Amino acid sequence: MKRRKLKNEIIQKSLDLFRQRGYDAVSVQDICDACDITKPTFYKYLASKQNLLSYFFSSMSEAIPDDWYRIPEGTDCYRKLMEGYLMFMRHAAGLGADLYNQVFISNLVEYMGTFNDVRAFTDLMVDLIREAQETGQIQNPSDPKSLYKVGVGMSLGYGAFWCLNEGRSSLLDDFSQDLDAVFMHNCPCTTQAGGLA
């Protein structure tokens, strides 16, 4: 348990440092100093500074509460579907354009599985699409699994575009509006602030 706690501390403190100073301005020694550990201790837990980037999305999926994975009677399936996509988009925006850009770069250099599907999340999202199609909230009749993949692809593409624009584009609103168009959903569920109404 102590080992896991130290590894989590290294990951969290490195994220804090990356946000404050920018990824390139933070060295492994800076992370070690912040955690009051030696470099050999750092390398005992992590292969490299770049390896830290693979944890920033997995920590997001671990933070999803168990009750989110249920669809109670009367659930607005389209709203919950959008909440699912936007949960990850908000996490990406919270990393900031510089750090999210580094996540992309690290996975292009050597794919670390950062963007791999979380099976329970994927299954729920596909079920939500199917139910939203059955209730007429989604008018696009395409296969729910294909529509889910389109949404994931769009979220990655919009994230990359956001990074290229150094965080100046409206990531959440643009993504939500365009996903509405793909799903053929004509009830606006977003606010100007990039959240759900």
C-alpha positions as CSV (number, residue, x, y, z in Angstrom):
1,M,0.0,0.0,0.0
2,K,2.9,2.3,0.8
3,R,4.4,1.8,-2.6
4,R,1.1,2.6,-4.4
5,K,0.7,5.8,-2.2
6,L,4.2,7.0,-3.2
7,K,3.6,6.3,-6.9
8,N,0.3,8.3,-6.7
9,E,2.1,11.1,-5.0
10,I,4.8,11.2,-7.7
11,I,2.1,11.3,-10.4
12,Q,0.0,14.0,-8.7
13,K,3.0,16.3,-7.9
14,S,4.3,15.9,-11.4
15,L,0.9,17.0,-12.8
16,D,0.9,20.0,-10.5
17,L,4.4,20.9,-11.6
18,F,3.6,20.5,-15.3
19,R,0.6,22.7,-15.0
20,Q,2.5,25.4,-13.1
21,R,5.7,25.5,-15.2
22,G,4.9,23.6,-18.4
23,Y,6.0,20.1,-19.3
24,D,9.4,20.9,-20.9
25,A,10.4,23.2,-18.0
26,V,10.1,20.4,-15.4
27,S,12.9,17.9,-15.0
28,V,12.9,14.5,-13.2
29,Q,15.0,16.1,-10.5
30,D,12.3,18.8,-10.0
31,I,9.8,16.0,-9.5
32,C,12.1,14.2,-7.1
33,D,12.7,17.4,-5.1
34,A,8.9,18.1,-4.9
35,C,8.3,14.5,-3.6
36,D,11.4,14.5,-1.4
37,I,12.8,11.3,-3.1
38,T,15.9,10.4,-5.0
39,K,16.1,9.7,-8.8
40,P,16.6,6.0,-8.2
41,T,13.4,6.0,-6.2
42,F,11.6,7.8,-9.0
43,Y,12.9,5.2,-11.6
44,K,11.8,2.4,-9.3
45,Y,8.2,3.5,-9.8
46,L,8.2,5.1,-13.3
47,A,10.3,4.4,-16.4
48,S,10.6,8.0,-17.5
49,K,9.1,11.5,-17.2
50,Q,7.2,10.8,-20.4
51,N,5.7,7.7,-18.8
52,L,3.9,10.0,-16.4
53,L,1.7,11.2,-19.2
54,S,0.0,7.8,-19.6
55,Y,-1.5,8.2,-16.1
56,F,-3.4,11.4,-16.5
57,F,-6.4,9.8,-18.4
58,S,-6.4,6.5,-16.5
59,S,-6.7,8.6,-13.2
60,M,-9.8,10.2,-14.8
61,S,-11.5,6.9,-15.6
62,E,-10.7,5.6,-12.1
63,A,-12.4,8.7,-10.6
64,I,-15.8,7.9,-12.3
65,P,-18.2,7.0,-9.6
66,D,-19.7,3.5,-9.7
67,D,-23.3,4.8,-9.8
68,W,-22.5,6.6,-13.1
69,Y,-22.5,3.2,-14.8
70,R,-26.3,2.7,-14.2
71,I,-29.1,3.9,-16.4
72,P,-32.1,4.3,-14.0
73,E,-35.6,4.5,-15.4
74,G,-36.4,7.9,-16.8
75,T,-32.8,8.7,-17.6
76,D,-32.3,11.3,-20.4
77,C,-30.0,9.1,-22.3
78,Y,-28.7,11.7,-24.7
79,R,-27.9,14.1,-21.8
80,K,-26.0,11.3,-20.0
81,L,-24.2,10.4,-23.2
82,M,-23.0,13.9,-23.6
83,E,-22.0,14.0,-19.9
84,G,-19.8,11.0,-20.7
85,Y,-18.0,12.5,-23.6
86,L,-17.7,15.9,-21.9
87,M,-16.3,14.3,-18.7
88,F,-13.2,13.4,-20.6
89,M,-13.1,16.6,-22.6
90,R,-13.2,18.6,-19.4
91,H,-10.4,16.5,-18.0
92,A,-8.4,17.2,-21.1
93,A,-9.1,21.0,-20.9
94,G,-8.2,20.8,-17.2
95,L,-4.7,19.5,-18.1
96,G,-4.2,22.6,-20.3
97,A,-3.2,22.8,-23.9
98,D,0.5,22.4,-23.2
99,L,0.2,19.2,-21.2
100,Y,-2.5,17.7,-23.3
101,N,-0.3,18.4,-26.3
102,Q,2.5,16.4,-24.6
103,V,0.1,13.5,-24.0
104,F,-0.6,13.4,-27.8
105,I,3.1,13.7,-28.6
106,S,4.2,10.9,-26.2
107,N,1.6,8.6,-27.7
108,L,2.8,9.4,-31.3
109,V,6.4,8.6,-30.3
110,E,5.5,5.4,-28.5
111,Y,1.9,4.4,-28.0
112,M,1.4,4.0,-24.2
113,G,-2.3,3.1,-24.3
114,T,-3.3,6.5,-22.9
115,F,-6.5,6.7,-25.1
116,N,-7.5,3.0,-24.7
117,D,-11.1,2.3,-24.1
118,V,-12.4,1.6,-20.6
119,R,-14.6,-1.4,-21.3
120,A,-17.4,-0.6,-18.7
121,F,-17.5,3.0,-19.9
122,T,-17.6,2.0,-23.6
123,D,-20.4,-0.5,-23.0
124,L,-22.5,2.1,-21.1
125,M,-22.0,4.7,-23.8
126,V,-23.1,2.2,-26.5
127,D,-26.2,1.3,-24.5
128,L,-27.0,5.0,-24.1
129,I,-26.7,5.5,-27.8
130,R,-29.0,2.5,-28.5
131,E,-31.6,3.7,-26.0
132,A,-31.4,7.3,-27.4
133,Q,-32.0,5.9,-30.9
134,E,-35.0,3.9,-29.7
135,T,-36.5,7.0,-28.0
136,G,-35.8,9.2,-31.0
137,Q,-33.3,11.4,-29.3
138,I,-30.7,10.3,-31.8
139,Q,-32.0,10.2,-35.3
140,N,-28.9,8.8,-36.9
141,P,-29.7,5.1,-37.4
142,S,-26.1,3.9,-37.7
143,D,-24.7,1.1,-35.5
144,P,-24.4,2.3,-31.9
145,K,-20.8,1.0,-31.6
146,S,-19.9,2.9,-34.8
147,L,-21.5,6.1,-33.5
148,Y,-19.6,5.7,-30.2
149,K,-16.3,5.4,-32.1
150,V,-17.2,8.5,-34.1
151,G,-17.7,10.4,-30.9
152,V,-14.4,9.2,-29.5
153,G,-12.6,10.1,-32.8
154,M,-14.2,13.5,-32.7
155,S,-13.1,14.1,-29.1
156,L,-9.5,13.2,-29.9
157,G,-9.6,15.4,-33.1
158,Y,-11.1,18.3,-31.3
159,G,-8.6,17.9,-28.5
160,A,-5.7,17.9,-31.1
161,F,-7.2,21.0,-32.8
162,W,-7.5,22.7,-29.4
163,C,-3.8,22.0,-28.7
164,L,-2.8,23.4,-32.1
165,N,-4.6,26.6,-31.3
166,E,-2.9,26.7,-27.9
167,G,-6.3,26.4,-26.0
168,R,-7.9,29.4,-27.8
169,S,-10.8,27.5,-29.5
170,S,-14.0,26.7,-27.7
171,L,-13.3,23.0,-27.2
172,L,-16.4,21.9,-25.3
173,D,-19.1,24.0,-27.1
174,D,-17.7,23.2,-30.6
175,F,-17.5,19.5,-29.8
176,S,-21.0,19.3,-28.4
177,Q,-22.6,21.2,-31.2
178,D,-20.9,19.1,-33.9
179,L,-21.7,15.8,-32.1
180,D,-25.3,16.9,-32.0
181,A,-25.1,17.2,-35.8
182,V,-23.5,13.8,-36.3
183,F,-26.1,12.1,-34.0
184,M,-28.8,14.2,-35.7
185,H,-30.0,15.5,-32.3
186,N,-31.8,18.8,-32.5
187,C,-32.3,19.7,-28.9
188,P,-29.4,21.9,-27.7
189,C,-28.1,20.5,-24.5
190,T,-25.1,22.8,-23.9
191,T,-24.6,26.2,-22.5
192,Q,-22.2,28.9,-23.7
193,A,-19.9,28.0,-20.7
194,G,-19.3,24.5,-22.2
195,G,-21.4,22.6,-19.8
196,L,-24.8,20.9,-19.9
197,A,-27.9,23.0,-19.5
